[in-house]
Amino acid sequence: MKNRITNCCAAAILLAATFHAAAEIISGPITNPANGHDYYLLAANTWTASEAEAENLGGTLAVIRNAAEQEWVFSKFGSYGGMNHNLWIGLHRQWPGGPFAWVTDDRVDYVNWSDGEPNNHGGVENCVHIISSDKPYTTAIPGKWNDLPDVGTLADGSVPFGVVEVPGKSNPESLTKPERALVGTWYARGKADRPCRIAATENILFAINENMVTSRATYTTDGHLLLSNWRVYGEITGDKIFWSDGYWWSRMPVKYETAGQPEAADK
């Protein structure tokens, strides 16, 4: 959406410095009786920090599957505490300029875009929020959706609040056999001194890189692996995962040809 993003790099750096590493919980859990899921409201922060906190709570940013869930989320959190809030949800581009997907890999069967959205203004609007009731910009419709950059600064200087959804635990879906097969030690660019891991709970995959940074991992129906926090996706080919940022992981360390081409396997 035009004319609502703070484009000054210095201002963006200053704004980012004011955020906590983790988004704080303002309210919750509040149970939606229609689906049995628990919801939390997080303090204003980046989309990435909000999603990371959501995963710490055992869920993700909210997935809106139909008009009833949209109405419930907006009515509960859009004006929580007597203040109007823009609300981050779990819809984001799988990679910059790419298609939108839910962080859970649910099918995108329902959308509620504001007129003219999403427009990916500036080529950096990869995250989605529900528009606040006080409409800080003239073309917005309260409760409709808009795409924003991760930092999410609106024209009035506000930043969206995260809505977390934690599914009920009565019937959690177990990991599939292909998902379980990914669990174990991998090696960044096949180097033995750069081990990485894919770990799992009963129903959630996690990727842990060589620097011990963790991201929720989602195995898609077309056989790709999406890393929500890192915003990359991987193509699984045999015993390798080729990531969209140019890196790759191997199941086994790769022997490098050191005579004349010490990094031949990196190319």
LOVO-464141 format. One record per residue (C-alpha): residue number from 1; residue in one letter; x, y, z. Coordinates in Angstrom, 1 decimal, decimal comma. Each point is the difference from the previous one (the first is absolute). Last residue first. Example, Ala and Ser with C-alpha at 12.3 -4.5 7.8 and 13.67 -1.06 7.14 Angstrom:
ATOM   nr  rest       X       Y       Z
ATOM    2     s    13,7    -1,1     7,1
ATOM    1     a    -1,4    -3,4     0,7
END
This chain:
ATOM   nr  rest       X       Y       Z
ATOM  267     k    30,2   -23,9    -6,7
ATOM  266     d     0,6    -1,0     3,6
ATOM  265     a     1,3    -3,4    -0,9
ATOM  264     a     3,0     1,6    -1,8
ATOM  263     e     1,1     1,8     3,2
ATOM  262     p     3,6    -1,1     0,2
ATOM  261     q     0,5    -0,1    -3,8
ATOM  260     g     3,7    -0,3    -0,8
ATOM  259     a     0,4    -3,3     1,8
ATOM  258     t    -2,5     0,0     2,8
ATOM  257     e    -2,8    -2,0    -1,6
ATOM  256     y    -2,6     0,1     2,7
ATOM  255     k    -1,5    -3,2     1,5
ATOM  254     v    -3,6     0,7     0,9
ATOM  253     p    -1,3    -0,5     3,5
ATOM  252     m    -3,2    -2,1     0,0
ATOM  251     r    -3,6     1,0     0,1
ATOM  250     s     0,8     3,1    -2,1
ATOM  249     w    -1,2     3,5     0,5
ATOM  248     w    -0,1     2,7    -2,6
ATOM  247     y     0,4     3,8     0,0
ATOM  246     g    -1,0     2,3    -2,9
ATOM  245     d    -2,8     1,9     1,8
ATOM  244     s    -2,7    -2,2    -1,5
ATOM  243     w     1,4    -3,0     1,9
ATOM  242     f     1,1    -3,3    -1,7
ATOM  241     i    -0,7    -2,9     2,3
ATOM  240     k     2,2    -3,1    -0,7
ATOM  239     d    -0,2    -3,7     0,5
ATOM  238     g    -2,3    -0,6    -3,0
ATOM  237     t    -1,3     3,4    -1,2
ATOM  236     i    -2,0     2,0     2,5
ATOM  235     e    -0,6     3,5    -1,2
ATOM  234     g     0,2     2,5     2,9
ATOM  233     y    -1,9     3,1     0,8
ATOM  232     v     1,3     3,2     1,6
ATOM  231     r    -1,7     2,5     2,2
ATOM  230     w     2,4    -0,5     3,0
ATOM  229     n    -2,8     0,0     2,6
ATOM  228     s    -2,5    -2,1    -2,1
ATOM  227     l     2,4    -2,6    -1,4
ATOM  226     l    -1,9    -1,7    -2,8
ATOM  225     l     1,0    -3,5    -1,2
ATOM  224     h    -1,2    -1,1    -3,4
ATOM  223     g    -1,7    -3,3    -0,9
ATOM  222     d    -3,0     1,3    -2,0
ATOM  221     t    -2,3    -0,5     3,0
ATOM  220     t     2,2     2,2     2,1
ATOM  219     y     2,3    -1,0     2,9
ATOM  218     t     0,0     2,9     2,5
ATOM  217     a     3,0     0,9     2,1
ATOM  216     r    -0,1     2,2     3,0
ATOM  215     s     3,3     1,8     0,4
ATOM  214     t     2,9    -0,3     2,4
ATOM  213     v     3,4     1,7     0,1
ATOM  212     m     2,7    -2,3     1,4
ATOM  211     n     2,7     1,8    -2,2
ATOM  210     e     0,3    -3,1    -2,2
ATOM  209     n    -3,7     0,1    -0,7
ATOM  208     i    -2,8    -1,6     2,0
ATOM  207     a    -3,2    -1,0    -2,0
ATOM  206     f    -3,1    -0,8     1,9
ATOM  205     l    -2,8    -2,4    -0,9
ATOM  204     i    -3,3    -0,2     1,9
ATOM  203     n    -2,5    -2,8     0,7
ATOM  202     e     1,5    -2,4     2,6
ATOM  201     t     3,0     2,3     0,6
ATOM  200     a     2,6     0,3    -2,6
ATOM  199     a     3,7     0,7    -0,9
ATOM  198     i     1,8     0,9    -3,2
ATOM  197     r     3,6     0,6     0,8
ATOM  196     c     3,0     1,9    -1,2
ATOM  195     p     3,7    -1,0     0,1
ATOM  194     r     2,7     2,4    -1,4
ATOM  193     d     3,3    -1,7     0,7
ATOM  192     a    -0,8    -2,9    -2,3
ATOM  191     k    -0,6     2,3    -2,9
ATOM  190     g    -2,7    -1,1    -2,4
ATOM  189     r    -1,1     3,5    -0,9
ATOM  188     a    -1,5     0,1     3,5
ATOM  187     y     0,0    -3,5     1,3
ATOM  186     w    -3,1    -1,9     1,1
ATOM  185     t    -0,8    -1,9     3,3
ATOM  184     g    -3,4    -1,6     0,5
ATOM  183     v    -3,7     0,2    -0,7
ATOM  182     l    -0,8     0,2    -3,7
ATOM  181     a    -1,5    -3,6    -0,1
ATOM  180     r    -2,5     1,1     2,6
ATOM  179     e    -1,5     2,5    -2,5
ATOM  178     p    -0,1    -2,7    -2,7
ATOM  177     k    -1,8    -2,4     2,4
ATOM  176     t    -2,6     2,6     1,0
ATOM  175     l     0,2     2,0     3,2
ATOM  174     s    -2,9    -0,6     2,4
ATOM  173     e    -3,1     2,2    -0,2
ATOM  172     p    -1,1     1,2     3,5
ATOM  171     n    -3,4    -1,3     1,0
ATOM  170     s    -0,9     1,3     3,5
ATOM  169     k     2,8     2,6     0,1
ATOM  168     g    -1,9     3,0    -1,2
ATOM  167     p     1,8     2,2    -2,3
ATOM  166     v     1,9     3,1     1,3
ATOM  165     e    -0,7     3,1    -1,9
ATOM  164     v     2,0     3,2     0,6
ATOM  163     v    -1,2     3,5    -1,0
ATOM  162     g     3,0     2,4    -0,4
ATOM  161     f    -0,3     3,7     0,4
ATOM  160     p     0,6     2,2    -3,0
ATOM  159     v     2,4     3,0     0,0
ATOM  158     s    -1,1     3,6     0,3
ATOM  157     g     1,9     3,0    -1,4
ATOM  156     d    -3,1     1,7    -1,4
ATOM  155     a     0,9    -1,0    -3,6
ATOM  154     l     0,5    -3,7     1,0
ATOM  153     t     3,2    -1,7     1,1
ATOM  152     g    -0,1    -3,7    -0,7
ATOM  151     v     3,5    -1,1     0,8
ATOM  150     d    -0,6    -3,1    -2,1
ATOM  149     p    -1,3     2,0    -3,0
ATOM  148     l    -3,7     0,5    -0,4
ATOM  147     d    -2,9    -1,8    -1,8
ATOM  146     n    -3,6     1,0     0,8
ATOM  145     w    -3,1    -1,8     1,2
ATOM  144     k    -3,5     1,3     0,8
ATOM  143     g    -1,3     0,5     3,5
ATOM  142     p    -0,3     3,7    -0,3
ATOM  141     i     0,0     1,2    -3,7
ATOM  140     a     3,1     1,9    -1,1
ATOM  139     t     0,1     2,6    -2,8
ATOM  138     t     0,4     3,0     2,3
ATOM  137     y     2,9    -1,1     2,2
ATOM  136     p     0,1    -0,2     3,8
ATOM  135     k    -3,3    -1,9    -0,1
ATOM  134     d    -1,2     0,1     3,7
ATOM  133     s    -1,4    -3,5    -0,2
ATOM  132     s     3,4    -1,6    -0,7
ATOM  131     i     0,8    -1,9    -3,1
ATOM  130     i     0,8    -3,7     0,3
ATOM  129     h     3,6    -0,8    -0,7
ATOM  128     v     2,0    -1,8    -2,7
ATOM  127     c     3,7    -0,5    -0,6
ATOM  126     n     2,2     0,2    -3,2
ATOM  125     e    -0,3     3,6    -0,9
ATOM  124     v     3,6     0,7    -1,3
ATOM  123     g    -0,5     0,6    -3,8
ATOM  122     g    -0,4     3,7     0,6
ATOM  121     h    -3,7    -0,4     0,3
ATOM  120     n    -0,9    -3,8     0,0
ATOM  119     n    -3,5     0,8    -1,3
ATOM  118     p    -2,2    -2,3     2,1
ATOM  117     e    -2,3     1,7    -0,1
ATOM  116     g    -1,9     2,4    -2,3
ATOM  115     d    -3,1    -0,1     2,1
ATOM  114     s     0,6    -1,6     3,4
ATOM  113     w     0,7    -3,7    -0,1
ATOM  112     n    -2,1    -2,5     1,9
ATOM  111     v     1,3    -3,4    -1,0
ATOM  110     y    -1,4    -3,6     0,4
ATOM  109     d     1,2    -3,2    -1,6
ATOM  108     v     3,7     0,5     0,6
ATOM  107     r     0,8    -3,7     0,6
ATOM  106     d     1,7    -0,6     3,4
ATOM  105     d     3,8     0,1    -0,3
ATOM  104     t     0,2     0,8     3,8
ATOM  103     v     1,7     3,4    -0,7
ATOM  102     w    -2,9     0,7    -2,4
ATOM  101     a     1,0     0,7    -3,6
ATOM  100     f     0,3     3,0    -2,3
ATOM   99     p     1,7    -0,4    -3,3
ATOM   98     g     3,4     1,4    -0,8
ATOM   97     g     1,3     3,6    -0,2
ATOM   96     p     2,4    -0,6     2,8
ATOM   95     w    -0,2    -3,7     1,0
ATOM   94     q    -2,9    -2,0     1,5
ATOM   93     r    -2,0     3,2     0,2
ATOM   92     h    -1,8     0,3     3,3
ATOM   91     l    -3,3    -1,0     1,7
ATOM   90     g     0,3    -0,7     3,7
ATOM   89     i    -1,9     3,1     1,3
ATOM   88     w     1,3     3,4     1,2
ATOM   87     l    -2,6     2,2     1,5
ATOM   86     n    -0,5     3,8    -0,3
ATOM   85     h    -1,3     1,1     3,3
ATOM   84     n    -2,6     2,4     1,3
ATOM   83     m     0,1     0,7     3,7
ATOM   82     g    -2,7    -0,6     2,6
ATOM   81     g     1,9    -2,9     1,6
ATOM   80     y    -0,4    -2,2    -3,1
ATOM   79     s    -1,4     1,9    -3,0
ATOM   78     g     1,0    -2,4    -2,9
ATOM   77     f     0,6    -2,8     2,5
ATOM   76     k    -3,3    -1,8     0,7
ATOM   75     s    -2,2     1,5    -2,8
ATOM   74     f     2,8    -0,4    -2,6
ATOM   73     v     0,7    -3,6     1,0
ATOM   72     w    -3,7    -1,0     0,1
ATOM   71     e    -0,9     1,7    -3,3
ATOM   70     q     2,9    -1,6    -1,9
ATOM   69     e    -0,8    -3,4     1,6
ATOM   68     a    -3,6     0,3    -1,2
ATOM   67     a     1,1     1,2    -3,5
ATOM   66     n     2,1    -3,2    -0,6
ATOM   65     r     3,4    -1,6     0,5
ATOM   64     i     1,9     2,8     1,8
ATOM   63     v     3,4    -1,3     1,2
ATOM   62     a     1,2     1,9     3,0
ATOM   61     l     3,8     0,4     0,6
ATOM   60     t     1,3    -3,4     1,0
ATOM   59     g    -0,4    -2,4     2,8
ATOM   58     g     1,9    -1,6     2,9
ATOM   57     l     0,6     3,2     2,0
ATOM   56     n     3,6     0,1    -1,2
ATOM   55     e    -1,5    -0,3    -3,5
ATOM   54     a    -2,0     3,2     0,6
ATOM   53     e     3,0     1,7     1,3
ATOM   52     a     1,9    -0,7    -3,2
ATOM   51     e    -3,0     1,1    -2,1
ATOM   50     s    -0,1     3,4     1,9
ATOM   49     a     3,7     0,5    -0,4
ATOM   48     t    -0,2    -0,7    -3,8
ATOM   47     w    -3,1     2,3    -0,4
ATOM   46     t     1,8     2,8     1,8
ATOM   45     n    -1,3     1,2     3,3
ATOM   44     a    -3,1     1,5     1,6
ATOM   43     a    -0,9    -1,9     3,2
ATOM   42     l    -1,5    -3,5    -0,4
ATOM   41     l    -3,6    -1,1     0,3
ATOM   40     y    -0,6    -3,7     0,7
ATOM   39     y    -2,4    -2,6    -1,4
ATOM   38     d    -1,0    -3,5     1,1
ATOM   37     h    -1,7    -2,3    -2,5
ATOM   36     g    -3,3    -1,9     0,7
ATOM   35     n    -1,3     0,6    -3,5
ATOM   34     a    -3,3     1,8     0,6
ATOM   33     p     0,6     0,7     3,7
ATOM   32     n     2,9     2,3    -0,8
ATOM   31     t     2,1    -0,3     3,2
ATOM   30     i     1,8     3,1     1,4
ATOM   29     p     3,5    -0,8     1,3
ATOM   28     g     0,6     2,8     0,3
ATOM   27     s     1,0     3,7     0,1
ATOM   26     i     2,9     2,3    -0,3
ATOM   25     i     2,8    -2,5    -0,7
ATOM   24     e     3,3     1,6    -0,9
ATOM   23     a     1,7    -0,4    -3,4
ATOM   22     a     3,4    -1,5     0,3
ATOM   21     a     3,3     1,8    -0,8
ATOM   20     h    -1,6     3,1     1,3
ATOM   19     f    -0,6     2,8    -2,4
ATOM   18     t     1,5     3,5     0,4
ATOM   17     a     3,1    -0,8    -2,1
ATOM   16     a    -2,3    -0,8    -3,0
ATOM   15     l    -1,4     3,5     0,1
ATOM   14     l     3,5     1,6     0,0
ATOM   13     i     1,1    -2,2    -2,9
ATOM   12     a    -3,2     0,8    -2,0
ATOM   11     a     0,5     3,7     0,7
ATOM   10     a     3,5    -0,1    -1,3
ATOM    9     c    -1,1    -1,9    -3,1
ATOM    8     c    -2,7     2,6    -0,9
ATOM    7     n    -2,8    -1,8    -1,8
ATOM    6     t    -2,7     0,3     2,6
ATOM    5     i    -2,8    -1,8    -1,6
ATOM    4     r    -3,6     1,4    -0,4
ATOM    3     n     0,1     2,0    -3,2
ATOM    2     k    -1,1    -2,9    -2,2
ATOM    1     m    -1,5    -3,3     1,1
END
